[in-house]
Amino acid sequence: MSDDTAASTVPVVCPACETTTRVPLSEVADTVARHNDGQHDGRDVAHVDPAIVDRIADLAAADLGLTDDSE
């Protein structure tokens, strides 16, 4: 896998199935929904790796000027 390919994929984890997979960013929502519908009767079990969600939130906050960089 090239660096460009790895950078454009997002880890999706399913604790119930004990699986982690990487999917293209553009397919995350559909992949998670399809997995949860097919494997877990629609319950929100599979999700994007929480570390990635936190990092994206941090980047968005910094981009919007919502962080205190004075420290």
FIPAGU-266736 format. One record per atom (N, C-alpha, C): residue in three letters; y, z, x. Coordinates in steps of 0.02 Angstrom, whole numbers, plus 50000, padded with zeros to 5 digits. Each point is the difference from the previous one (the first is absolute). Example, Ala and Ser with C-alpha at 12.3 -4.5 7.8 and 13.67 -1.06 7.14 Angstrom:
2
ALA497165039050660;ALA500595000049955;ALA500605000050045;SER500534996449982;SER500595000350042;SER500555003749961;
//
This chain:
71
MET499425000050043;MET500585000049957;MET500615000050045;SER500484995649986;SER500614999650040;SER500475005749982;ASP500495001350043;ASP500485005249986;ASP500394998549936;ASP500174993549988;ASP500364998249940;ASP499605001549937;THR499354998650002;THR499575001349943;THR499945007449988;ALA499905004050052;ALA499945007249992;ALA500645003049973;ALA500574997450021;ALA500645002749979;ALA500144998549926;SER499724994849973;SER500144998149931;SER499485002549951;THR499555004450022;THR499515002949955;THR500135007549992;VAL499765002649945;VAL500125007049982;VAL499325003449989;PRO499905006050028;PRO499375003549988;PRO499985002949929;VAL499464998649965;VAL499875002849934;VAL499395004450006;VAL500055006249976;VAL499455004750005;VAL499745001849931;CYS499355001249998;CYS499695002549938;CYS499565005950020;PRO500255006149988;PRO499615005850019;PRO499345000649962;ALA499984997749938;ALA499395000449961;ALA499454995550028;CYS500204994150023;CYS499514995250028;CYS499925001050076;GLU500435004350028;GLU500005001150072;GLU500104993550039;THR500504996049976;THR500154993650033;THR500734999550016;THR500144996150051;THR500674998050018;THR499974992650015;THR500484996349974;THR500034992850013;THR500724998150011;ARG500114994650036;ARG500684997550010;ARG500084993749959;VAL500554999649963;VAL500134994249959;VAL500714997650013;PRO500124993549990;PRO500684997450009;PRO500495003749954;LEU500605001250024;LEU500505003649962;LEU500104997049931;SER500004993449995;SER500114996749936;SER499445001249950;GLU499425002450023;GLU499425000949956;GLU499845007349985;VAL500405004650027;VAL499845007249994;VAL499955002249928;ALA500504998849960;ALA500015002449931;ALA499404997449960;ASP499874993550005;ASP499444997049964;ASP499335002750025;THR499935000750065;THR499375002450029;THR499855007149978;VAL500515004450003;VAL499905007049980;VAL499845000349926;ALA500364996449959;ALA499885000149928;ALA499304997349983;ARG499814994550032;ARG499344997149988;ARG499445004950020;HIS500085003250057;HIS499495004850023;HIS499965005849951;ASN500585002949984;ASN499995005849955;ASN499734998349931;ASP500174994049975;ASP499734997949935;ASP499254999050003;GLY499764996750052;GLY499294998450006;GLY499555005750021;GLN500265004550040;GLN499585005350028;GLN500135006949970;HIS500595001049972;HIS500185006849980;HIS500295000349929;ASP499804995349957;ASP500234999849930;ASP500755000549993;GLY500374996950048;GLY500724999749996;GLY500375006150027;ARG499625005250020;ARG500345005950029;ARG500294998250068;ASP500575003050017;ASP500344998850064;ASP499655003850056;VAL499464997050026;VAL499625003150053;VAL500174996850067;ALA499924993450005;ALA500194996450061;ALA500754999550003;HIS500275000150061;HIS500724999850009;HIS500174997850071;VAL500634998550011;VAL500244998350068;VAL499975006450041;ASP499804999350063;ASP499975005750045;ASP500665004049996;PRO499975006449985;PRO500615004149993;PRO500464999850061;ALA499734999450059;ALA500424999750060;ALA500454993849998;ILE499734994649975;ILE500384993849994;ILE500555000749947;VAL499835003049944;VAL500495001149947;VAL500585004250027;ASP499845005450036;ASP500525004350028;ASP500444996250049;ARG499694995950042;ARG500394996350050;ARG500464994949967;ILE499764996649948;ILE500414995249964;ILE500595003649966;ALA499875005849972;ALA500535003949968;ALA500535002150052;ASP499775002150059;ASP500475001850054;ASP500434994150021;LEU499684994250008;LEU500374994050020;LEU500514997949946;ALA499805000449938;ALA500454998249945;ALA500595004849997;ALA499875006550008;ALA500545004949999;ALA500494998850057;ALA499744998650059;ALA500434998650057;ALA500414993749988;ASP499684994949973;ASP500354993749986;ASP500555000949949;LEU499905004549953;LEU500505001249948;LEU500535005250022;GLY499915002650061;GLY500485005050025;GLY499925006849970;LEU499405001649976;LEU499875006349967;LEU499755005550047;THR499934998450064;THR499765005050048;THR500585002950039;ASP499905006050025;ASP500505003350041;ASP499814999150073;ASP500324995250032;ASP499844998550070;ASP500445003950049;SER500355005249977;SER500455003750042;SER499665005250044;GLU499355001149990;GLU499645005050039;GLU499864997650069;
//
